[in-house]
Each structure stands twice: as structure tokens, then as C-alpha cells.
Amino acid sequence: MATLSEVMLSEENRPKVLKDCVEILESEVRRKRGVTGMAIKAGFGVLKKVKPNMVEEAMDSLLDEFVHKLEPLHEEYEKSGRKEPLESFLDHHKERIATALLEITDERAQRSRATLIKSTYQKLRPMAAKQIHEALPAVAGLLKKYL
């Protein structure tokens, strides 16, 4: 059995996975509603104005770490014999997933020298875990596509 990293980050798949991740992120932002949605869309818009290809570059720089953080969950899912749908498995572990992924982005934001990016991230960070939880069905779809 191939590892999650071997599949998702292979020379053949990585560019496609990256493109799909950007599409998921942009789709998730577009579907946000209400006050939270307005804040997320505004923050996303600010980042894209600062650097139009920022989403692609950021996802490219984060993808390997994200996949490596998800590797233990993938192993657990495989060892469980895939007894439940992947969407359900991810939902049962949503806090763990959010914590793992946010450790990466928190550390990156802290290291950033770009004050606008840092301040935008800090404004959006309190709602980040919930946004990751809401995106998990799309993440499950992405994983199923390649696995």
C-alpha cells in the first residue's frame, strides 16, 4: 500500500493535487455567507490584491506539510479496514485535523515579515478551525480522487 505522501506528492499527481486544492479553497471562500463570510472574503481579497498568485504559491509551499500532517490519519483509516466512509472518518477526527493543519499555518504566519499578511491572518485565525471542519467533505473528495 502506498502512503498518502507517495500518492499525493508524486511527480505525476502533485501538480494536479495542487490545482485541486486551490480550487477547493476558492470554492470554500465563495460559498461563505453572513458576517463570517464577509470577513473571510474580505481577507482573501486583501491577500489576492497584495499578490494575485498568492493562493497558488501559499498552497504550493504548504502542500507537502499538510499531506505529511494527514499521513497518520490516512494510516489509521487504512488500518481500520475503511470500515466507515472517509467523510465520516474525517469528521470524527475534525479537531485533530484542524489542529494539525493550523499548527503549520500559525508557524508560517508567525515567521512572515509581511505585516499585512500577518494582520489579515490574525484577524481570520479565530474562525479557522470551523472553516477547516466545513471543508472536510471537499478534502475527502480530493483524497478519494487520488487514493
N, C-alpha and C positions, 0 to 999 in steps of 0.2 A: 504494500500500500504506500502510495506517495504521500509525503507530508503536505500540509497546506502551503507551506513556503515553496516547495518544489513545483507544485501545480500553479499557484497564483503568480509566482515571481519568475517563472521560466522565461527564457528569452522570447519564446513564441507568445505566451499569454500576457506577460506584464504590460505591454502597451495597450492591449485590449482591456485588461482589468483596470488600468489607469483611466482610460476613456470612460468606462462604465462607472467608475467611482465618481468622476467629475459629474457625469450625467445624474447620478443618484443625488449628489449633494445639491446640484442646481434645481433638480425636481423637488427635493425636500424644502428648499428655500421658497420656491414658487408657491407651494401648496400651504404655506403658513398663513394663518388668519389671526385677526384680533390684534390686541396691543403687542403681544409677544411676537406675532408675525411681522408687525410693522417694525419692531426693534431689530429683528433678525434681518429683514430685508434691507433696512437702512444700513446696518453694519456691514452686510455683504456688499451693498452698493458702494460704500465708502472704500472698502478694500479693493474692489474692482476698479474704482476710479484711480486709486493710487497706483495700481499696477494691473492693467487689463488681463494679463495672463497669470495673475497671482494664484488663482484657484488651481490651475493645472500644475504650476510649479510647486505649490504647497502640497498638493496631493502626491505629486511625484516624490517629493522629499520625505513624506510621511508614510507612504505605502508599505515599504519594507518593514518599518517598525510596527505598523498596525497589524500586518499579517503575522509577524513574529509574536505579538501580544495575543493574537487569536489562536495561535498554534496549540496551546494546551487545551483550549476548549474543543478544538477540532479533534484532538486525540481522545478526549473524554467522550465525545459524541460517537466516534468510531468504535471505541471500546465498549460503549453501551449497546452496540449492535444496531444503532439507529432505530431504537425502539419507539421513538416519537418523531413527529415531523421536525425538521430542522428549525422551522419558525418557532415552534413550541419550546424546543431546547434553548434557543437563543433568548426567548422571552423569559424562561426560568432563570437565566443567568444574566439578565439585563443589567443589574447593578454591577456585577463583576466586569462585564464588557465595558460599560461606561467608565468605570474607574480606571481600567487598564488603558483605554484609549485617551482618556483625559490626562493621565499621567504624562503621556507623550506631548500632547499639545500644551499643557501647563508649563512643562520644562522648556519647550521651544519658545513660548511666549515670554517666559522669564528671561531667556537669553537674547531675545530680539532687541536690536538697537533702534528700531523704528518706533518712535513714540506713538504715532497714530495707530499702527497695528496693535501695539501693546494695549493702548487705552480702549480700542474697539474690542479686543479680545476680553479684557477685564469687564467690560460692560455686558458682554454676551455670556460670559462664563457661568453665571449663576443658573442659567436656563439650559446649559449644555447637556447635562445628563438626560433630561427629559427629551431633548431633541434626538439624542442617540437612541433612546428607547423607541421613539416613534419611527426611526429609520430602520430598525431591525428587520422588519419584513422585506424591505428592499435589499438589505445586506444578505439576508437568507437567500433571496432570489439570485443575487450575484454569486454567492458561494455555490449554489446548486448548479448554476450555469457552467461553472468551470470544474466542479468536482464530479 
